[in-house]
Amino acid sequence: MTTDMPDATTTWQRLRAGISHPTDKPVAAVFRCADAGISSETVFNQPAGALLDVSTWGHAVDTSVLASIEYAVETLEVPLVVVLGHDDCPAMRAALRAWEQAQLPDGAMRAAVEHALLSVVRRGAAGDSVESVTSAHIVETGLGLMQRSPALARRVDRRECGIVCATISAADREISVHATLGAVGETNGVLVECV
């Protein structure tokens, strides 16, 4: 592991504070929802290229997502992966509608909605609001990344990388942490902390 890269805790604290990372390679990977409407660099006040940005609708995880995250943690040696959800997410609204009315979208969007519904069940979440569905889903997505990627799990186990599962509020850009996995150091109000 390269010694000039900060650890997960320092990286998260600096990102959350909006402190710019003067670097020529990404310092963190952000897996965000494609319909968020705000770039990861804007959320964390970072210059272009400071974050490796991966986005899909509803945090749908496929081989491309896993390969991108593994590239970030294995090749670029980023110490932090952020799974970033957002308020009033159309994908999570679709999941809530499916939960309440058994109304699923057609096509590939259906798989993303079904995945979000499984997150609600696995977390034992109420599933009574877009926020509760979003929170359950980003935590399950963070856990799922570790389960599906031995490379990521190994780096988290070695304390070389951490995962933060968080949401951003569009109105005030406040970040809420829902879970941390690995040596991240932030535990205020988290639902899950795995070290």
N, CA and C atoms as an extended XYZ file, in Angstrom:
585
Properties=species:S:1:pos:R:3:atomname:S:1:resname:S:1:resid:I:1 pbc="F F F"
N         0.844       -1.182        0.000 N   MET     1
C         0.000        0.000        0.000 CA  MET     1
C         0.883        1.237        0.000 C   MET     1
N         0.535        2.223       -0.811 N   THR     2
C         1.296        3.452       -0.905 CA  THR     2
C         1.132        4.260        0.373 C   THR     2
N         2.224        4.801        0.897 N   THR     3
C         2.164        5.511        2.167 CA  THR     3
C         1.747        6.968        2.024 C   THR     3
N         1.743        7.531        0.812 N   ASP     4
C         1.359        8.927        0.664 CA  ASP     4
C        -0.156        9.124        0.575 C   ASP     4
N        -0.930        8.055        0.550 N   MET     5
C        -2.383        8.134        0.504 CA  MET     5
C        -2.902        8.123        1.940 C   MET     5
N        -3.793        9.073        2.311 N   PRO     6
C        -4.329        9.077        3.672 CA  PRO     6
C        -5.207        7.851        3.921 C   PRO     6
N        -5.461        7.558        5.197 N   ASP     7
C        -6.308        6.418        5.532 CA  ASP     7
C        -7.782        6.769        5.306 C   ASP     7
N        -8.653        5.785        5.517 N   ALA     8
C       -10.085        5.966        5.257 CA  ALA     8
C       -10.689        7.047        6.145 C   ALA     8
N       -10.334        7.068        7.422 N   THR     9
C       -10.894        8.056        8.342 CA  THR     9
C       -10.516        9.466        7.923 C   THR     9
N        -9.242        9.695        7.660 N   THR    10
C        -8.778       11.019        7.250 CA  THR    10
C        -9.423       11.434        5.933 C   THR    10
N        -9.498       10.515        4.994 N   THR    11
C       -10.111       10.826        3.700 CA  THR    11
C       -11.571       11.204        3.877 C   THR    11
N       -12.324       10.429        4.677 N   TRP    12
C       -13.736       10.730        4.906 CA  TRP    12
C       -13.897       12.081        5.594 C   TRP    12
N       -13.108       12.356        6.620 N   GLN    13
C       -13.212       13.631        7.326 CA  GLN    13
C       -12.937       14.800        6.391 C   GLN    13
N       -11.927       14.660        5.540 N   ARG    14
C       -11.590       15.730        4.601 CA  ARG    14
C       -12.665       15.894        3.534 C   ARG    14
N       -13.211       14.780        3.029 N   LEU    15
C       -14.294       14.875        2.047 CA  LEU    15
C       -15.508       15.553        2.654 C   LEU    15
N       -15.884       15.114        3.840 N   ARG    16
C       -17.074       15.651        4.495 CA  ARG    16
C       -16.930       17.134        4.791 C   ARG    16
N       -15.722       17.567        5.111 N   ALA    17
C       -15.466       18.979        5.392 CA  ALA    17
C       -15.309       19.797        4.114 C   ALA    17
N       -15.258       19.124        2.973 N   GLY    18
C       -15.100       19.832        1.711 CA  GLY    18
C       -13.688       20.310        1.458 C   GLY    18
N       -12.726       19.698        2.139 N   ILE    19
C       -11.324       20.067        1.949 CA  ILE    19
C       -10.829       19.416        0.667 C   ILE    19
N       -10.363       20.229       -0.235 N   SER    20
C        -9.914       19.751       -1.537 CA  SER    20
C        -8.672       18.889       -1.398 C   SER    20
N        -8.640       17.812       -2.148 N   HIS    21
C        -7.494       16.911       -2.153 CA  HIS    21
C        -6.576       17.267       -3.313 C   HIS    21
N        -5.408       17.805       -3.038 N   PRO    22
C        -4.469       18.120       -4.118 CA  PRO    22
C        -3.754       16.847       -4.565 C   PRO    22
N        -4.276       16.218       -5.574 N   THR    23
C        -3.710       14.955       -6.009 CA  THR    23
C        -3.892       14.795       -7.509 C   THR    23
N        -3.081       13.966       -8.092 N   ASP    24
C        -3.211       13.708       -9.521 CA  ASP    24
C        -3.944       12.401       -9.798 C   ASP    24
N        -4.421       11.746       -8.741 N   LYS    25
C        -5.236       10.544       -8.907 CA  LYS    25
C        -6.351       10.575       -7.871 C   LYS    25
N        -7.432        9.831       -8.113 N   PRO    26
C        -8.557        9.853       -7.175 CA  PRO    26
C        -8.145        9.424       -5.766 C   PRO    26
N        -8.769       10.052       -4.782 N   VAL    27
C        -8.503        9.704       -3.389 CA  VAL    27
C        -9.635        8.872       -2.797 C   VAL    27
N       -10.748        8.769       -3.514 N   ALA    28
C       -11.878        7.967       -3.058 CA  ALA    28
C       -12.710        7.569       -4.270 C   ALA    28
N       -13.463        6.491       -4.104 N   ALA    29
C       -14.437        6.086       -5.116 CA  ALA    29
C       -15.818        6.385       -4.554 C   ALA    29
N       -16.682        6.955       -5.373 N   VAL    30
C       -18.048        7.254       -4.960 CA  VAL    30
C       -18.996        6.496       -5.885 C   VAL    30
N       -19.807        5.628       -5.285 N   PHE    31
C       -20.831        4.892       -6.024 CA  PHE    31
C       -22.152        5.576       -5.722 C   PHE    31
N       -22.678        6.277       -6.720 N   ARG    32
C       -23.866        7.089       -6.495 CA  ARG    32
C       -24.981        6.704       -7.452 C   ARG    32
N       -26.155        7.209       -7.171 N   CYS    33
C       -27.318        6.971       -8.016 CA  CYS    33
C       -27.252        7.899       -9.227 C   CYS    33
N       -27.511        7.359      -10.397 N   ALA    34
C       -27.388        8.121      -11.641 CA  ALA    34
C       -28.376        9.279      -11.737 C   ALA    34
N       -29.478        9.231      -10.998 N   ASP    35
C       -30.456       10.319      -11.091 CA  ASP    35
C       -30.306       11.349       -9.972 C   ASP    35
N       -29.145       11.385       -9.328 N   ALA    36
C       -28.935       12.280       -8.191 CA  ALA    36
C       -29.010       13.756       -8.564 C   ALA    36
N       -28.606       14.115       -9.756 N   GLY    37
C       -28.688       15.507      -10.169 CA  GLY    37
C       -27.575       16.396       -9.644 C   GLY    37
N       -26.613       15.820       -8.952 N   ILE    38
C       -25.484       16.582       -8.436 CA  ILE    38
C       -24.254       15.682       -8.508 C   ILE    38
N       -23.166       16.217       -8.983 N   SER    39
C       -21.961       15.399       -9.138 CA  SER    39
C       -21.302       15.139       -7.786 C   SER    39
N       -20.557       14.070       -7.720 N   SER    40
C       -19.834       13.735       -6.489 CA  SER    40
C       -18.833       14.825       -6.136 C   SER    40
N       -18.159       15.376       -7.146 N   GLU    41
C       -17.191       16.445       -6.895 CA  GLU    41
C       -17.869       17.658       -6.270 C   GLU    41
N       -19.091       17.971       -6.703 N   THR    42
C       -19.826       19.093       -6.122 CA  THR    42
C       -20.226       18.786       -4.687 C   THR    42
N       -20.719       17.579       -4.440 N   VAL    43
C       -21.126       17.189       -3.086 CA  VAL    43
C       -19.974       17.376       -2.108 C   VAL    43
N       -18.789       16.929       -2.496 N   PHE    44
C       -17.646       16.942       -1.589 CA  PHE    44
C       -16.665       18.080       -1.860 C   PHE    44
N       -17.048       19.027       -2.731 N   ASN    45
C       -16.214       20.189       -3.032 CA  ASN    45
C       -14.809       19.785       -3.474 C   ASN    45
N       -14.763       18.882       -4.439 N   GLN    46
C       -13.486       18.365       -4.926 CA  GLN    46
C       -13.263       18.778       -6.373 C   GLN    46
N       -12.010       18.929       -6.768 N   PRO    47
C       -11.727       19.242       -8.172 CA  PRO    47
C       -11.980       18.018       -9.051 C   PRO    47
N       -12.132       18.271      -10.338 N   ALA    48
C       -12.319       17.175      -11.289 CA  ALA    48
C       -11.165       16.191      -11.171 C   ALA    48
N       -11.497       14.911      -11.145 N   GLY    49
C       -10.485       13.866      -11.073 CA  GLY    49
C       -10.112       13.432       -9.671 C   GLY    49
N       -10.585       14.134       -8.646 N   ALA    50
C       -10.241       13.764       -7.269 CA  ALA    50
C       -11.019       12.539       -6.794 C   ALA    50
N       -12.134       12.241       -7.469 N   LEU    51
C       -12.968       11.108       -7.093 CA  LEU    51
C       -13.197       10.220       -8.305 C   LEU    51
N       -13.162        8.908       -8.090 N   LEU    52
C       -13.559        7.984       -9.139 CA  LEU    52
C       -15.063        7.794       -8.965 C   LEU    52
N       -15.823        8.267       -9.921 N   ASP    53
C       -17.276        8.304       -9.823 CA  ASP    53
C       -17.892        7.140      -10.585 C   ASP    53
N       -18.710        6.351       -9.897 N   VAL    54
C       -19.423        5.229      -10.506 CA  VAL    54
C       -20.902        5.486      -10.244 C   VAL    54
N       -21.717        5.454      -11.292 N   SER    55
C       -23.137        5.703      -11.047 CA  SER    55
C       -24.019        4.772      -11.871 C   SER    55
N       -25.079        4.307      -11.230 N   THR    56
C       -26.117        3.516      -11.882 CA  THR    56
C       -27.456        3.946      -11.302 C   THR    56
N       -28.532        3.631      -11.992 N   TRP    57
C       -29.851        3.973      -11.483 CA  TRP    57
C       -30.187        3.042      -10.325 C   TRP    57
N       -30.467        3.619       -9.168 N   GLY    58
C       -30.842        2.824       -8.009 CA  GLY    58
C       -29.727        1.977       -7.436 C   GLY    58
N       -28.481        2.368       -7.678 N   HIS    59
C       -27.326        1.614       -7.182 CA  HIS    59
C       -27.354        0.156       -7.627 C   HIS    59
N       -27.770       -0.077       -8.858 N   ALA    60
C       -27.746       -1.437       -9.402 CA  ALA    60
C       -26.291       -1.866       -9.565 C   ALA    60
N       -25.943       -2.999       -8.972 N   VAL    61
C       -24.560       -3.485       -8.999 CA  VAL    61
C       -24.435       -4.580      -10.052 C   VAL    61
N       -23.514       -4.375      -10.972 N   ASP    62
C       -23.209       -5.389      -11.976 CA  ASP    62
C       -21.689       -5.550      -12.050 C   ASP    62
N       -21.231       -6.335      -12.995 N   THR    63
C       -19.795       -6.590      -13.128 CA  THR    63
C       -19.012       -5.311      -13.393 C   THR    63
N       -19.573       -4.399      -14.166 N   SER    64
C       -18.884       -3.136      -14.450 CA  SER    64
C       -18.690       -2.307      -13.186 C   SER    64
N       -19.697       -2.274      -12.336 N   VAL    65
C       -19.581       -1.546      -11.070 CA  VAL    65
C       -18.501       -2.189      -10.209 C   VAL    65
N       -18.566       -3.507      -10.057 N   LEU    66
C       -17.563       -4.206       -9.246 CA  LEU    66
C       -16.161       -3.988       -9.797 C   LEU    66
N       -16.001       -4.062      -11.116 N   ALA    67
C       -14.684       -3.849      -11.724 CA  ALA    67
C       -14.187       -2.435      -11.459 C   ALA    67
N       -15.068       -1.450      -11.532 N   SER    68
C       -14.672       -0.061      -11.281 CA  SER    68
C       -14.248        0.143       -9.830 C   SER    68
N       -15.013       -0.416       -8.898 N   ILE    69
C       -14.667       -0.299       -7.476 CA  ILE    69
C       -13.357       -1.035       -7.199 C   ILE    69
N       -13.205       -2.235       -7.737 N   GLU    70
C       -11.959       -2.982       -7.533 CA  GLU    70
C       -10.767       -2.253       -8.148 C   GLU    70
N       -10.946       -1.648       -9.307 N   TYR    71
C        -9.870       -0.857       -9.917 CA  TYR    71
C        -9.463        0.275       -8.972 C   TYR    71
N       -10.455        0.930       -8.384 N   ALA    72
C       -10.165        2.039       -7.469 CA  ALA    72
C        -9.377        1.578       -6.247 C   ALA    72
N        -9.822        0.480       -5.623 N   VAL    73
C        -9.167        0.062       -4.377 CA  VAL    73
C        -7.900       -0.754       -4.605 C   VAL    73
N        -7.849       -1.525       -5.682 N   GLU    74
C        -6.676       -2.376       -5.930 CA  GLU    74
C        -5.571       -1.646       -6.691 C   GLU    74
N        -5.921       -0.988       -7.775 N   THR    75
C        -4.917       -0.357       -8.629 CA  THR    75
C        -4.584        1.053       -8.165 C   THR    75
N        -5.621        1.858       -7.915 N   LEU    76
C        -5.389        3.238       -7.481 CA  LEU    76
C        -5.150        3.345       -5.979 C   LEU    76
N        -5.464        2.277       -5.249 N   GLU    77
C        -5.282        2.198       -3.798 CA  GLU    77
C        -6.024        3.295       -3.037 C   GLU    77
N        -7.242        3.618       -3.484 N   VAL    78
C        -8.024        4.595       -2.729 CA  VAL    78
C        -8.392        3.979       -1.380 C   VAL    78
N        -8.353        4.766       -0.311 N   PRO    79
C        -8.650        4.226        1.011 CA  PRO    79
C       -10.130        4.279        1.392 C   PRO    79
N       -10.967        4.789        0.480 N   LEU    80
C       -12.362        5.003        0.851 CA  LEU    80
C       -13.288        4.783       -0.335 C   LEU    80
N       -14.394        4.077       -0.067 N   VAL    81
C       -15.492        3.944       -1.019 CA  VAL    81
C       -16.720        4.535       -0.334 C   VAL    81
N       -17.390        5.454       -1.007 N   VAL    82
C       -18.617        6.050       -0.478 CA  VAL    82
C       -19.779        5.567       -1.335 C   VAL    82
N       -20.771        4.947       -0.692 N   VAL    83
C       -22.022        4.604       -1.365 CA  VAL    83
C       -22.962        5.753       -1.025 C   VAL    83
N       -23.265        6.577       -2.029 N   LEU    84
C       -23.980        7.833       -1.792 CA  LEU    84
C       -25.378        7.810       -2.400 C   LEU    84
N       -26.372        7.795       -1.518 N   GLY    85
C       -27.758        7.909       -1.950 CA  GLY    85
C       -28.203        9.356       -1.832 C   GLY    85
N       -29.439        9.621       -2.223 N   HIS    86
C       -29.941       10.996       -2.137 CA  HIS    86
C       -31.423       10.989       -1.812 C   HIS    86
N       -31.897       12.136       -1.315 N   ASP    87
C       -33.302       12.223       -0.941 CA  ASP    87
C       -34.195       12.280       -2.178 C   ASP    87
N       -35.424       11.865       -2.003 N   ASP    88
C       -36.437       11.870       -3.052 CA  ASP    88
C       -35.959       11.190       -4.334 C   ASP    88
N       -35.300       10.062       -4.174 N   CYS    89
C       -34.735        9.316       -5.299 CA  CYS    89
C       -35.846        8.650       -6.121 C   CYS    89
N       -35.909        8.911       -7.433 N   PRO    90
C       -36.929        8.269       -8.260 CA  PRO    90
C       -36.871        6.735       -8.219 C   PRO    90
N       -35.686        6.173       -8.145 N   ALA    91
C       -35.566        4.715       -8.072 CA  ALA    91
C       -36.157        4.192       -6.764 C   ALA    91
N       -35.893        4.887       -5.669 N   MET    92
C       -36.426        4.450       -4.380 CA  MET    92
C       -37.918        4.749       -4.274 C   MET    92
N       -38.381        5.808       -4.950 N   ARG    93
C       -39.833        6.054       -5.030 CA  ARG    93
C       -40.515        4.897       -5.757 C   ARG    93
N       -39.890        4.426       -6.836 N   ALA    94
C       -40.439        3.280       -7.572 CA  ALA    94
C       -40.456        2.033       -6.686 C   ALA    94
N       -39.421        1.863       -5.872 N   ALA    95
C       -39.380        0.716       -4.954 CA  ALA    95
C       -40.471        0.831       -3.893 C   ALA    95
N       -40.676        2.031       -3.364 N   LEU    96
C       -41.726        2.234       -2.367 CA  LEU    96
C       -43.109        1.966       -2.979 C   LEU    96
N       -43.320        2.429       -4.202 N   ARG    97
C       -44.583        2.179       -4.901 CA  ARG    97
C       -44.786        0.669       -5.083 C   ARG    97
N       -43.715       -0.023       -5.436 N   ALA    98
C       -43.798       -1.479       -5.588 CA  ALA    98
C       -44.115       -2.140       -4.251 C   ALA    98
N       -43.515       -1.643       -3.184 N   TRP    99
C       -43.727       -2.175       -1.835 CA  TRP    99
C       -45.178       -1.990       -1.409 C   TRP    99
N       -45.718       -0.799       -1.661 N   GLU   100
C       -47.063       -0.466       -1.187 CA  GLU   100
C       -48.179       -0.958       -2.116 C   GLU   100
N       -47.912       -0.958       -3.431 N   GLN   101
C       -48.986       -1.221       -4.385 CA  GLN   101
C       -48.714       -2.412       -5.304 C   GLN   101
N       -47.618       -3.112       -5.073 N   ALA   102
C       -47.219       -4.231       -5.943 CA  ALA   102
C       -47.202       -3.800       -7.407 C   ALA   102
N       -46.649       -2.606       -7.634 N   GLN   103
C       -46.574       -2.040       -8.982 CA  GLN   103
C       -45.100       -1.896       -9.363 C   GLN   103
N       -44.610       -2.832      -10.186 N   LEU   104
C       -43.206       -2.841      -10.593 CA  LEU   104
C       -43.041       -2.258      -11.988 C   LEU   104
N       -41.938       -1.531      -12.210 N   PRO   105
C       -41.682       -1.028      -13.564 CA  PRO   105
C       -41.297       -2.173      -14.492 C   PRO   105
N       -41.344       -1.909      -15.772 N   ASP   106
C       -40.957       -2.900      -16.772 CA  ASP   106
C       -39.467       -2.791      -17.072 C   ASP   106
N       -38.979       -3.756      -17.816 N   GLY   107
C       -37.612       -3.714      -18.326 CA  GLY   107
C       -36.551       -3.851      -17.250 C   GLY   107
N       -35.394       -3.321      -17.553 N   ALA   108
C       -34.247       -3.439      -16.658 CA  ALA   108
C       -34.450       -2.688      -15.347 C   ALA   108
N       -35.296       -1.645      -15.365 N   MET   109
C       -35.547       -0.909      -14.122 CA  MET   109
C       -36.181       -1.813      -13.068 C   MET   109
N       -36.904       -2.810      -13.503 N   ARG   110
C       -37.540       -3.741      -12.569 CA  ARG   110
C       -36.496       -4.421      -11.680 C   ARG   110
N       -35.383       -4.834      -12.267 N   ALA   111
C       -34.336       -5.506      -11.486 CA  ALA   111
C       -33.782       -4.584      -10.409 C   ALA   111
N       -33.591       -3.303      -10.733 N   ALA   112
C       -33.085       -2.350       -9.741 CA  ALA   112
C       -34.090       -2.163       -8.612 C   ALA   112
N       -35.368       -2.080       -8.948 N   VAL   113
C       -36.416       -1.924       -7.937 CA  VAL   113
C       -36.504       -3.179       -7.070 C   VAL   113
N       -36.446       -4.346       -7.678 N   GLU   114
C       -36.474       -5.591       -6.902 CA  GLU   114
C       -35.288       -5.669       -5.947 C   GLU   114
N       -34.123       -5.217       -6.406 N   HIS   115
C       -32.928       -5.208       -5.555 CA  HIS   115
C       -33.145       -4.288       -4.349 C   HIS   115
N       -33.746       -3.126       -4.576 N   ALA   116
C       -34.035       -2.203       -3.472 CA  ALA   116
C       -35.032       -2.824       -2.496 C   ALA   116
N       -36.030       -3.520       -3.016 N   LEU   117
C       -37.006       -4.181       -2.144 CA  LEU   117
C       -36.344       -5.252       -1.282 C   LEU   117
N       -35.420       -6.003       -1.860 N   LEU   118
C       -34.678       -6.994       -1.073 CA  LEU   118
C       -33.889       -6.323        0.044 C   LEU   118
N       -33.373       -5.133       -0.215 N   SER   119
C       -32.639       -4.390        0.813 CA  SER   119
C       -33.544       -4.059        1.992 C   SER   119
N       -34.776       -3.649        1.709 N   VAL   120
C       -35.739       -3.336        2.771 CA  VAL   120
C       -35.988       -4.578        3.618 C   VAL   120
N       -36.195       -5.712        2.967 N   VAL   121
C       -36.462       -6.965        3.680 CA  VAL   121
C       -35.244       -7.378        4.501 C   VAL   121
N       -34.056       -7.363        3.894 N   ARG   122
C       -32.839       -7.788        4.601 CA  ARG   122
C       -32.541       -6.925        5.815 C   ARG   122
N       -32.778       -5.624        5.712 N   ARG   123
C       -32.489       -4.717        6.819 CA  ARG   123
C       -33.615       -4.713        7.838 C   ARG   123
N       -34.763       -5.282        7.489 N   GLY   124
C       -35.909       -5.231        8.396 CA  GLY   124
C       -36.438       -3.813        8.528 C   GLY   124
N       -36.275       -3.023        7.471 N   ALA   125
C       -36.688       -1.620        7.487 CA  ALA   125
C       -38.204       -1.505        7.370 C   ALA   125
N       -38.717       -0.369        7.793 N   ALA   126
C       -40.161       -0.148        7.761 CA  ALA   126
C       -40.700       -0.099        6.336 C   ALA   126
N       -39.930        0.437        5.412 N   GLY   127
C       -40.403        0.545        4.039 CA  GLY   127
C       -41.605        1.455        3.917 C   GLY   127
N       -41.681        2.462        4.796 N   ASP   128
C       -42.841        3.349        4.811 CA  ASP   128
C       -42.566        4.730        4.232 C   ASP   128
N       -41.344        4.958        3.768 N   SER   129
C       -40.994        6.249        3.176 CA  SER   129
C       -39.833        6.055        2.209 C   SER   129
N       -39.671        7.014        1.318 N   VAL   130
C       -38.536        6.962        0.393 CA  VAL   130
C       -37.234        6.966        1.188 C   VAL   130
N       -37.200        7.730        2.269 N   GLU   131
C       -35.990        7.814        3.090 CA  GLU   131
C       -35.639        6.473        3.722 C   GLU   131
N       -36.639        5.746        4.245 N   SER   132
C       -36.333        4.455        4.877 CA  SER   132
C       -35.878        3.429        3.843 C   SER   132
N       -36.467        3.471        2.651 N   VAL   133
C       -36.044        2.563        1.582 CA  VAL   133
C       -34.621        2.909        1.148 C   VAL   133
N       -34.343        4.206        0.974 N   THR   134
C       -33.008        4.653        0.562 CA  THR   134
C       -31.960        4.240        1.579 C   THR   134
N       -32.221        4.485        2.849 N   SER   135
C       -31.271        4.140        3.904 CA  SER   135
C       -30.970        2.646        3.908 C   SER   135
N       -32.019        1.832        3.876 N   ALA   136
C       -31.819        0.378        3.863 CA  ALA   136
C       -31.027       -0.047        2.637 C   ALA   136
N       -31.341        0.552        1.505 N   HIS   137
C       -30.715        0.126        0.254 CA  HIS   137
C       -29.239        0.508        0.175 C   HIS   137
N       -28.871        1.688        0.633 N   ILE   138
C       -27.449        2.036        0.536 CA  ILE   138
C       -26.608        1.219        1.509 C   ILE   138
N       -27.166        0.894        2.675 N   VAL   139
C       -26.431        0.042        3.615 CA  VAL   139
C       -26.256       -1.352        3.016 C   VAL   139
N       -27.325       -1.914        2.475 N   GLU   140
C       -27.227       -3.239        1.846 CA  GLU   140
C       -26.308       -3.219        0.630 C   GLU   140
N       -26.288       -2.102       -0.089 N   THR   141
C       -25.394       -1.990       -1.240 CA  THR   141
C       -23.944       -2.011       -0.786 C   THR   141
N       -23.626       -1.281        0.281 N   GLY   142
C       -22.260       -1.306        0.821 CA  GLY   142
C       -21.858       -2.701        1.271 C   GLY   142
N       -22.746       -3.368        1.995 N   LEU   143
C       -22.472       -4.741        2.431 CA  LEU   143
C       -22.344       -5.674        1.230 C   LEU   143
N       -23.213       -5.480        0.236 N   GLY   144
C       -23.189       -6.317       -0.961 CA  GLY   144
C       -21.909       -6.166       -1.769 C   GLY   144
N       -21.370       -4.943       -1.819 N   LEU   145
C       -20.096       -4.741       -2.517 CA  LEU   145
C       -19.006       -5.596       -1.884 C   LEU   145
N       -18.983       -5.620       -0.549 N   MET   146
C       -17.977       -6.441        0.140 CA  MET   146
C       -18.227       -7.928       -0.086 C   MET   146
N       -19.472       -8.347       -0.090 N   GLN   147
C       -19.786       -9.763       -0.293 CA  GLN   147
C       -19.444      -10.226       -1.700 C   GLN   147
N       -19.634       -9.363       -2.672 N   ARG   148
C       -19.414       -9.747       -4.070 CA  ARG   148
C       -17.996       -9.484       -4.553 C   ARG   148
N       -17.220       -8.734       -3.787 N   SER   149
C       -15.857       -8.428       -4.207 CA  SER   149
C       -14.857       -8.868       -3.147 C   SER   149
N       -14.244      -10.027       -3.320 N   PRO   150
C       -13.224      -10.466       -2.372 CA  PRO   150
C       -12.071       -9.461       -2.259 C   PRO   150
N       -11.745       -8.793       -3.350 N   ALA   151
C       -10.654       -7.808       -3.319 CA  ALA   151
C       -10.996       -6.656       -2.380 C   ALA   151
N       -12.222       -6.150       -2.461 N   LEU   152
C       -12.646       -5.069       -1.572 CA  LEU   152
C       -12.718       -5.561       -0.133 C   LEU   152
N       -13.312       -6.725        0.088 N   ALA   153
C       -13.421       -7.273        1.441 CA  ALA   153
C       -12.045       -7.464        2.074 C   ALA   153
N       -11.106       -7.939        1.297 N   ARG   154
C        -9.742       -8.152        1.792 CA  ARG   154
C        -9.114       -6.827        2.234 C   ARG   154
N        -9.279       -5.783        1.428 N   ARG   155
C        -8.696       -4.479        1.777 CA  ARG   155
C        -9.389       -3.871        2.998 C   ARG   155
N       -10.700       -4.079        3.122 N   VAL   156
C       -11.413       -3.596        4.303 CA  VAL   156
C       -10.933       -4.365        5.530 C   VAL   156
N       -10.808       -5.688        5.413 N   ASP   157
C       -10.326       -6.513        6.527 CA  ASP   157
C        -8.926       -6.108        6.973 C   ASP   157
N        -8.091       -5.717        6.027 N   ARG   158
C        -6.715       -5.296        6.340 CA  ARG   158
C        -6.643       -3.847        6.832 C   ARG   158
N        -7.790       -3.188        6.900 N   ARG   159
C        -7.880       -1.786        7.317 CA  ARG   159
C        -7.179       -0.848        6.330 C   ARG   159
N        -7.115       -1.265        5.073 N   GLU   160
C        -6.529       -0.444        4.017 CA  GLU   160
C        -7.594        0.372        3.294 C   GLU   160
N        -8.848        0.073        3.577 N   CYS   161
C        -9.954        0.745        2.904 CA  CYS   161
C       -11.176        0.691        3.812 C   CYS   161
N       -12.004        1.698        3.722 N   GLY   162
C       -13.261        1.713        4.451 CA  GLY   162
C       -14.393        2.077        3.510 C   GLY   162
N       -15.612        1.785        3.945 N   ILE   163
C       -16.802        2.103        3.159 CA  ILE   163
C       -17.730        2.941        4.024 C   ILE   163
N       -18.221        4.033        3.458 N   VAL   164
C       -19.220        4.868        4.114 CA  VAL   164
C       -20.489        4.802        3.278 C   VAL   164
N       -21.604        4.479        3.929 N   CYS   165
C       -22.911        4.456        3.270 CA  CYS   165
C       -23.665        5.686        3.770 C   CYS   165
N       -23.912        6.633        2.880 N   ALA   166
C       -24.456        7.926        3.284 CA  ALA   166
C       -25.490        8.426        2.284 C   ALA   166
N       -26.238        9.440        2.709 N   THR   167
C       -27.167       10.124        1.813 CA  THR   167
C       -26.887       11.617        1.853 C   THR   167
N       -27.273       12.281        0.773 N   ILE   168
C       -27.136       13.733        0.672 CA  ILE   168
C       -28.528       14.333        0.510 C   ILE   168
N       -28.774       15.414        1.228 N   SER   169
C       -30.024       16.153        1.094 CA  SER   169
C       -29.838       17.228        0.028 C   SER   169
N       -30.703       17.243       -0.961 N   ALA   170
C       -30.579       18.223       -2.045 CA  ALA   170
C       -30.789       19.646       -1.543 C   ALA   170
N       -31.677       19.823       -0.575 N   ALA   171
C       -32.020       21.165       -0.107 CA  ALA   171
C       -30.854       21.865        0.579 C   ALA   171
N       -30.208       21.172        1.512 N   ASP   172
C       -29.143       21.825        2.282 CA  ASP   172
C       -27.776       21.171        2.112 C   ASP   172
N       -27.709       20.160        1.255 N   ARG   173
C       -26.472       19.414        0.983 CA  ARG   173
C       -25.866       18.797        2.247 C   ARG   173
N       -26.710       18.507        3.216 N   GLU   174
C       -26.248       17.846        4.432 CA  GLU   174
C       -26.072       16.361        4.152 C   GLU   174
N       -24.969       15.819        4.644 N   ILE   175
C       -24.665       14.404        4.462 CA  ILE   175
C       -25.012       13.663        5.747 C   ILE   175
N       -25.775       12.584        5.611 N   SER   176
C       -26.110       11.728        6.748 CA  SER   176
C       -25.461       10.374        6.531 C   SER   176
N       -24.733        9.913        7.534 N   VAL   177
C       -24.078        8.608        7.460 CA  VAL   177
C       -25.022        7.558        8.039 C   VAL   177
N       -25.227        6.479        7.289 N   HIS   178
C       -26.115        5.401        7.725 CA  HIS   178
C       -25.350        4.158        8.149 C   HIS   178
N       -24.145        3.994        7.662 N   ALA   179
C       -23.315        2.850        8.052 CA  ALA   179
C       -21.876        3.116        7.650 C   ALA   179
N       -20.975        2.535        8.418 N   THR   180
C       -19.561        2.521        8.048 CA  THR   180
C       -19.082        1.080        8.120 C   THR   180
N       -18.255        0.722        7.180 N   LEU   181
C       -17.702       -0.627        7.125 CA  LEU   181
C       -16.195       -0.490        7.070 C   LEU   181
N       -15.515       -1.091        8.018 N   GLY   182
C       -14.069       -0.972        8.057 CA  GLY   182
C       -13.632        0.159        8.963 C   GLY   182
N       -12.397        0.539        8.814 N   ALA   183
C       -11.777        1.530        9.692 CA  ALA   183
C       -12.032        2.942        9.185 C   ALA   183
N       -13.264        3.422        9.380 N   VAL   184
C       -13.595        4.767        8.924 CA  VAL   184
C       -13.617        5.745       10.080 C   VAL   184
N       -14.056        5.313       11.245 N   GLY   185
C       -13.968        6.157       12.420 CA  GLY   185
C       -15.176        7.011       12.715 C   GLY   185
N       -16.176        7.065       11.837 N   GLU   186
C       -17.365        7.862       12.110 CA  GLU   186
C       -18.493        6.930       12.492 C   GLU   186
N       -19.041        7.126       13.696 N   THR   187
C       -20.105        6.240       14.153 CA  THR   187
C       -21.341        6.995       14.613 C   THR   187
N       -21.372        8.312       14.501 N   ASN   188
C       -22.530        9.074       14.952 CA  ASN   188
C       -23.765        8.722       14.143 C   ASN   188
N       -24.744        8.121       14.794 N   GLY   189
C       -26.019        7.842       14.163 CA  GLY   189
C       -26.012        6.748       13.113 C   GLY   189
N       -24.974        5.945       13.043 N   VAL   190
C       -24.945        4.915       12.008 CA  VAL   190
C       -25.795        3.728       12.423 C   VAL   190
N       -26.343        3.050       11.440 N   LEU   191
C       -27.151        1.865       11.696 CA  LEU   191
C       -26.300        0.616       11.828 C   LEU   191
N       -25.177        0.597       11.115 N   VAL   192
C       -24.294       -0.563       11.101 CA  VAL   192
C       -22.869       -0.060       11.154 C   VAL   192
N       -22.070       -0.656       11.990 N   GLU   193
C       -20.642       -0.381       11.956 CA  GLU   193
C       -19.942       -1.722       12.018 C   GLU   193
N       -19.173       -2.027       11.015 N   CYS   194
C       -18.423       -3.273       10.968 CA  CYS   194
C       -16.953       -2.924       10.896 C   CYS   194
N       -16.193       -3.365       11.866 N   VAL   195
C       -14.752       -3.079       11.870 CA  VAL   195
C       -13.996       -4.376       11.839 C   VAL   195
